[in-house]
Each structure stands twice: as structure tokens, then as C-alpha cells.
Amino acid sequence: MATQIHDFVTSEEKNAKFEFIGIDTKNDDLKEYTNNDMNRIALDTPSSIWGAQKEEYSYLHSDYELEPTGGAKRQRPVSRYYIDNIQNFENVYSRLSTIISEFVDERGNDFDEEEMDGANVWLVNALGGGTGSGTFPLLSFMLRNILDEIDEAFFVGGVGSLPSLGDEDLTLGTEGNANYYANAYAALRDLMYIVDYDDAGNYPISIPIEADVGPSEFTVEESPFDFYSLLAFREGEMSQDYREQMNNTVATLICLFSEMGGIENFQNDPNIPDSILHSIDGGILEVPVRDLDKLLDIKDRQDALEVELDSVADELEAYREDRDYLQDVVDLHTGEIPEESSPVEEKIVRTARSRAQSLDLEYFDEETLIEERNRCREQIPDLNRNFEMDSVGDYLFYNELAEIIRTKIREHSFEEEIENEWSQYRGKISDADRLDEMDARAKWEDGLQRFYANWEDTLREKYENLGGHRLFKKREISETLDQVESRNTQLGGLYNTYRQLDDAKEVVEARRKECRETLLETTSEYTDHLESLEQEQLELETEQAQYENQRTSIENRLSDFSKSQHTTLPFTNFETFNRRMIEEADSIQYFIDRGVVTESQVAHALNYLIDSLEEPVQDLETYNKTVNVFDYLGVIATRENQSLMDLDAENRQKLSGQVDSFNWVRYENLRNQFVIRLVSMYGRIALENTSEYQTLHEHYMAESESVKDLLNIDEDEDYMPKKFAYPEFHEEDTRVQTYFGLADNIATLNEDSE
């Protein structure tokens, strides 16, 4: 609650007017529920002195337990003791004194202003818990004591959140919930006493300080509160949104008093009857800026996702085309023309084939090969693809050239001639068995070539060794030698041209293979990249669908009129709505003028909100006490939004009837142009007409079993008396006095009765 008030004050840039103090019996909770720039007073756990003092203190009992880790555990007397002990009392008193004194010193000029009657101190707590419920009477007396010592006027307001005990809550089911209601009842009894609810003349009232430090007691001559309001809440509905609604009501109340001159100004209004005790309700009409901002963020993200999806789709299409193109290039057979369905251009294939055919294989070498390849590259156009067209042109060129060379090799007679020679002379070659499995070139180089050379040498040697008289034989050898030399020369010539082709084939095939592997590797990379893109596309589509669901949900929520105390204007025209509107808007009227919401929608929302405000605590159908409730309506809004109370004639008539139903209406300024805050206050209420007090009181005053049945608990007869943290306030309650062993009070009461 303190955090929400702090955040509201901060958003309105009114920090300089406020000082915040948080007090708790558990340090972790204190840090969690207060802001870092608040003053924090953590109450140490007095474990070392607890054992002895719980037997000595008048308001403690052996039934109570002190948790070593801190916290009152919904034990109201224990929370009172957390302040009223030697470890904490002086620290709490001095810290409060110092903070308030420094507040006065820092804002001294404000106190001198003519219209400034004094400062307000607000004590905000829960009545059904332990710490706030048990400490608020002692703290209110302590504050009054501190404030009376300061030479400035102070007015004290209080807000107590009260767990609602309606008919639907009578069967509570858990001890924890029962504690809330029992504590709240005891706290209400304390509150009624210190504000002299029954006009019984209770003053002066004293609270004894049983710690051995500081004053022996705090005494007030009149109510420590100038204004006290009860905020009812339904324990079964304590969602985060519901808590925020309750906290917003308190924040609106306190800021309303701050804007209209404080509690003192409210009290001095002659049209307002005297009444300290009030109940409050509240509501907010708001342009749902957070939802609208979120909606615009979603739209922006959806637009960005659409761009990303288009980009991914384009990239997918491009890479699929490139992959298919490269795969078709690799699959294309030499000599073939691409089919019409193939992405490979016929012109490129013909260009590569033409350049391959232009190469003179008779004079083949690496240099001429590269020159011809480069000519091929120059004639193939760049198709603006993700890969280099040179890699495609090179492969097609080498692929065509390799087939040309293979064809020439197949047409060459060398292999046939060598095989014929081999079959004829194999038996004369020593390494024939090994060479049988070799190709024609190996058979020539490693077998037949040497065989013919040796044959020639042998014939020459024979020729030289024959005498001159053997002319006939010499002529025969000479003729044979000529035949062998001729055949050797013929085969050698065939070998040379064949070797040229075979060497060219080896070079070209190697380059073709390298180019093919490059294309296949690129194709594989593209396939992997496509899988990655498809996964990215799926993720983007999933994210887009999620945002679409969120967008639909928010638009449905924005277009529906939420019937709650925190009402948002229904927005329906999302097509024309944009971020510039939020940046430029200076009032709710701005959105009406631009057709985002209609005037009748605003009137309907305001009507509902005002109509839903009601006195929240007097819920008993048969009132036990007849009272004339005086109700007030506080409206905090910018002046432009205040003017929305003056709508067109038809809507103004509907709205004015709602506003005029209140006895007192006050308008104050708000900085936030997107919000209208309402708080309704109800004076002259009767706690006898509330379930939280009267229902429990009737059961309590009857028999203890009756309370057990009401709260659906299994407890001893002391269950209710042990909830009272200030037995000195309730001398007439014999059960309380007996429980705490205050027999003298009972005796005195009996004597007075006599």
C-alpha cells in the first residue's frame, strides 16, 4: 500500500510534499513492500528478553510465541510488544521524532504560507493482520506525543483496511482467515475506544509503556486521529489487480486531501458534519496507456516480423533457385542441351561447348587451357546469383572438354594397335604377366617399346656380324630391320599423339572433378542454409502467431467495457490509433475528438464508475442503528478531464444525476492526463451495521461456542480474548480481563457497578 501511494505521488511529481516511513516486524517484508527511498524502521526481534517479559507484561500471555526470524504471526499483542521493549522503543521514538523534525526543518517556508494550516500525518495499516493491527493504537499515541512537542500544527489521518465479513464469508474454512476477522474485530474495538465512538467520555486515554525506557505512558486528551477511514476488502478476491484497486483508493484519498488543503480544510468546511470515522470506496477511469503502448509495441514487432518474414521468404526462394540451378548443372550430361524446365540457360552450355571445341589438343598445355577457359568466362554473363558464375562456366567448359578428349581417345587407333602387337609378341616380353592387367600405354612404355628397341639392336648386331660373302642373309636381315623400325616408328607416333590426349585428359578430368566438388559442396551448403532458413521462418511465423494472439487478446480487452473499480475506456478504432496520439494527447477529450472513443462511451464509463461507488462496510440488511450517512465524492483529474463531467446535453443529464447524488463534491487537479481518480467517503457510519464488528460482537458476547461456529474453527474459549492487544481499553470485558490476569480491573468494575 505504501509503495502504491509512493508511486502515485512520484508520478505526480509531488515528492517534495511527502515523506514516507515504513515500520515492520520483519526486515525482509519491510524491504519488499517499501521503496528504497523511503525511511525504514525495522523492529528487531527481542528474543533475548522475551521469555521473562511475556510473563511480566500486562498485555502478554504464555500462549503467545515469538518467531526467531521476526514477524508477529498475526498476534496483535506481540506486535505491540515489538515496539514496547527496551531493544526497539527508543529507536522507534527517536527515528520518528527525527524524521518529522527534519521534515519540518526542510519545509519550514511551507508552514509559513498563509493558506497552510498545518501538515498531515497518515497512519496506514491493515486491521486484520498482526503488525499493523496491533501497533496502530500505540503508534497513533506516540505520533501525537511527538507532534505535540513540535511548534507546528499537524493533523493525523488514518486508514485501516478491513477484511469484509459478508454472508458469503461466514463459513471461512481456515484458521488463517478466521484470524483476520478476529483480529479485525479486536482492532475495531480498540479504534472505537480511542476515537470515543460512543461519546462515552473516554478521555484522557493513556497507553502505558512497560519497557524500562522513555516515558511511562502516552496520554491523549482527545482522539489521536482527526480523520479515520475504513477500507473494506474481500479476502477471497485478493488478486494482484484487486489489491491495486484497494491501494489506489487509499492513494487517491491521501492525495485528494493533499490537494484540497489537508484534513484541517476538510474539517473546517461548514457543510460537512463532524465525524472522525469514515468508510471509503474509490475507482479509476483510465485511458489504458500501458495496454495501448503494449499494443503498439506488438504492432511494431509484427511489422518488423513481417519484414523479416518477407526477407526470409525472398532468401529462401533465391537459395532454392540457386541450389536447383547448381544441381541441374552437375546433373547435365555432356553434349546435352538443358530441358525447357531446367533453370540452366542453353546459351551458357553452348558457349562452354564452343570454347572447349576451339581448343587445339595437338598443342595442349596448361597455359593454352587456362587461356581458353578465361575466354569462356568472358562470354558467360553474370546472372546476379549468390554464387560466382565462373564456377559454373568452368565446370561446363571442363566437362565438355573432357568428353571431347575422351571421344578422341576412343577414336584413336593406338589402343587397338598395341593390343594386336601385345597378342603377337607377349611371349617375348619378360614382364608380360604384370603388364597383362595394364592399359595400352603401360604395355607400350614398359613392354613393347623396349621390345622393339631390343629387336632393332639385335637385328643390327646380326647384320654387322655377318661376313661380306653372305649377301643374301644380310639383305634379309636388313629388310626385317626396316620393317621393325617402320613399325616402331609408326607405333611411336601413335603413342605420342595418344599420350598428348591422355595427359590432357588427366589434367582436364582433375579440373572437372575439382569444379564438380566445388559445385556439390556449394549445393550442400545451400541445402543446409535452406534448412536453417526454414527453421528461422517457422520460428518467425510462430512468434508472429503468438503476437497475433496477444494483439487479439489486448484488442478484445480494450474494446470490452470492464465493469470494475478500475475501469478503462473502451477502445474500438484501432486502425486510426498510433503512437503519436499517446505522445500528443493532453486529455481524454483528445481521443474523443479523433474518434478513437466516443463521448457516449466515456459517459457510460463515468456513469458506471460513479454508480458503483457505495458505502462499503455497512452491509447488514437490518440496520442495528439508524444513521444518516453523509457521503462525499472527490474527483482528481486534469482540468481538461474534469470538463468531461460536462458532456453533451443527454450525457450530462445522466452524469449530473450521478454526481448530484452526493452530499459534497470536490474537484482537484491531477497531472496525469490519462486518468480520472474518484474517491467516495462516507461519514457518520455505524459499526453496529457492519458484519465485521456487529456479527462477531453478537457471537462473542453470547458464548464462545458461538464464535467457533461462526468462524468455523476448533479453538479454546480464549480464542477471542487473546486477540486483544490493549486490555486496558476494555475494562468492562471480563473475558479479556480474566485472560490477561487483570483481576483488579474486574474488581474495580464490580465495585463501581454496586
Summary of the structure (lengths in Angstrom):
residues: 754
radius of gyration: 51.2
end to end distance: 48.6
largest distance: 185.4
contacts: 2342
relative contact order: 0.10
helix: 60%
strand: 10%
